[in-house]
Amino acid sequence: MSGHSKWASIKHQKGAKDKARGKLFAKLIRQVEVTARAGGSDLDSNATLRTMYQKARDASVPLDTIERAIKRGSGELEGVRYEPASYEGYAPCGVAVYVEVLTDNRNRTGADIRSLFSRNGGSLAEPGAVAWQFERKGVVIVPKEAGSEDDLMLVVLDAGADDLVEEGDTWRVTCDPSALGDVRAALDAAAVDVVSADVTMVPTSTVALEGAEDAKKVLRLIDALDDHDDVQDVYANFDVADDVLQAVEA
């Protein structure tokens, strides 16, 4: 399992303390709006919108705020038109980085992303340079105390999950993106708490970071990118041992 996923889980659990609530809400609302524009405002027929809707609700975004975003996306209300873009590059130590953004100004955002890579010891690469090192997957994180491996397997496999693995104090369920809604629904029906459920990019291979200093250099870039208003998600293919990650946190 990649160290970036461990770090992402930690950040998810303490995210309300580390990131301004308003900034998190703004990113989620932008995702909802763009998804509604791309596939329509009907939650039943737009599976991606349904996933983004649930993600926003899980983060406690007010329901009326989400509904207004859907209306802006569908054209019922006026709003800024955002478009998706992606950037690829390398962090220190040869770690591959894939960045997804939603922007109303590609030139501005592209210049910002290039600058962030450069200032934090990385380099922006050409499109396609690192994307092949990731697979898009649905990932659900469940607390360890939610149940045994066998019990959870019975729930998620029938719903279309591909795998269930232990990850520290959580279970990580992986599935095809199209099955994410069904897997989440099965867990909800079984009264299993869900920490997060999202479509993400999972690395097919990883780069080991064996020292705290190397990990700090990589995470400095990851966090700088993640903090940009236009950036929705940052993925990287590094792997780091738990003790090294704990040293970084300290």
Residue pairs with C-beta under 8 A, 6 or more apart in sequence:
1 165
1 167
1 172
1 239
2 202
2 203
2 206
2 236
2 237
2 238
2 239
3 206
3 209
3 215
3 238
3 239
3 240
3 241
3 244
3 245
4 203
4 222
4 235
4 236
4 237
4 238
5 139
5 167
5 172
5 202
6 167
6 168
6 240
6 242
6 245
7 219
7 222
7 240
7 245
9 141
9 167
9 168
9 170
9 195
9 196
10 245
10 249
11 18
12 141
12 195
12 196
13 195
15 24
16 24
19 227
23 229
24 59
25 56
25 59
25 61
25 65
26 229
27 229
27 231
27 232
28 52
28 55
28 56
28 59
28 61
29 56
29 61
29 65
29 66
29 69
30 69
30 82
30 102
30 232
31 52
31 55
31 56
31 102
31 232
32 49
32 52
32 53
32 56
32 66
32 69
32 70
32 73
33 69
33 70
33 72
33 73
33 79
33 82
34 73
34 82
34 83
34 84
34 102
35 46
35 48
35 49
35 52
35 73
36 46
36 49
36 69
36 70
36 71
36 72
36 73
36 74
37 73
37 74
37 75
37 81
38 48
38 73
39 45
39 46
39 48
39 49
40 46
40 49
40 74
41 49
41 70
41 71
41 73
41 74
41 76
42 49
43 49
43 50
43 53
44 50
47 178
47 181
48 199
49 70
50 181
51 180
51 181
51 197
51 198
51 199
53 66
53 70
54 184
54 197
55 196
55 197
55 198
56 66
57 63
57 66
58 194
58 196
58 197
68 77
71 77
72 78
72 79
73 79
80 104
81 104
82 102
82 103
82 104
83 102
83 103
83 104
83 106
84 100
84 101
84 102
85 100
85 101
85 102
85 103
85 106
85 109
85 110
86 98
86 99
86 100
86 101
86 127
86 131
87 98
87 99
87 101
87 110
87 113
87 124
88 96
88 97
88 98
88 99
88 124
88 125
88 126
88 127
88 128
88 129
88 130
88 131
89 97
89 99
89 117
89 122
89 123
89 124
89 125
89 129
89 130
90 96
90 97
90 122
90 123
90 125
90 130
91 97
91 120
91 121
91 122
91 217
91 218
91 221
91 222
91 236
91 238
92 121
92 122
92 214
92 217
92 218
92 221
93 207
93 209
93 214
93 217
93 218
93 238
94 207
95 207
95 209
95 218
95 236
95 237
95 238
96 130
96 133
96 134
96 203
96 207
96 236
96 237
97 117
97 122
97 130
97 221
97 222
97 225
97 234
97 235
97 236
98 130
98 131
98 134
98 201
98 234
98 235
98 236
99 113
99 225
99 231
99 233
99 234
99 235
100 231
100 232
100 233
100 234
100 235
101 109
101 113
101 228
101 230
101 231
101 232
102 230
102 232
103 109
103 230
109 228
109 230
112 228
112 230
113 124
113 225
113 228
113 231
114 124
116 221
116 224
116 225
116 228
117 123
117 124
117 221
117 225
118 124
119 224
120 217
120 220
120 221
120 224
121 217
121 220
121 221
122 221
130 237
133 203
133 204
133 205
133 237
134 201
134 202
134 203
134 204
134 235
134 237
135 201
135 202
135 204
136 177
136 199
136 200
136 201
136 202
137 162
137 174
137 175
137 176
137 177
137 199
137 200
137 201
137 202
138 174
138 175
138 176
138 177
138 178
138 179
138 180
138 183
138 197
138 198
138 199
138 200
139 172
139 173
139 174
139 175
139 196
139 197
139 198
139 199
139 200
139 202
140 156
140 161
140 172
140 173
140 175
140 180
140 183
140 184
140 187
140 194
140 196
140 197
141 167
141 170
141 171
141 172
141 173
141 194
141 195
141 196
141 197
142 152
142 170
142 171
142 172
142 173
142 187
142 192
142 193
142 194
142 195
143 169
143 170
143 171
143 193
143 195
144 166
144 168
144 169
144 170
144 171
146 152
146 171
146 192
146 193
147 155
147 192
149 164
149 166
149 171
152 164
152 171
152 173
152 192
153 164
155 186
155 187
155 190
155 192
156 164
156 173
156 175
156 183
156 186
156 187
157 164
158 186
159 175
159 179
159 182
159 183
159 185
159 186
159 187
160 175
160 176
160 179
160 182
160 183
161 173
161 174
161 175
161 179
161 183
162 174
162 175
162 176
163 173
163 174
164 171
164 172
164 173
164 174
165 171
165 172
165 174
166 172
168 242
170 195
173 183
173 187
174 202
175 183
177 199
180 197
180 198
180 199
183 197
184 194
184 197
187 194
188 194
200 233
200 235
201 233
201 235
203 235
203 236
203 237
204 237
205 237
206 237
206 238
206 239
207 237
207 238
207 239
208 238
208 239
208 240
209 215
209 218
209 238
209 239
209 240
209 244
210 241
210 244
211 244
212 244
212 247
212 248
215 238
215 240
215 244
215 245
215 247
215 248
216 248
218 236
218 238
219 248
222 234
222 236
225 231
225 234
226 234
240 248
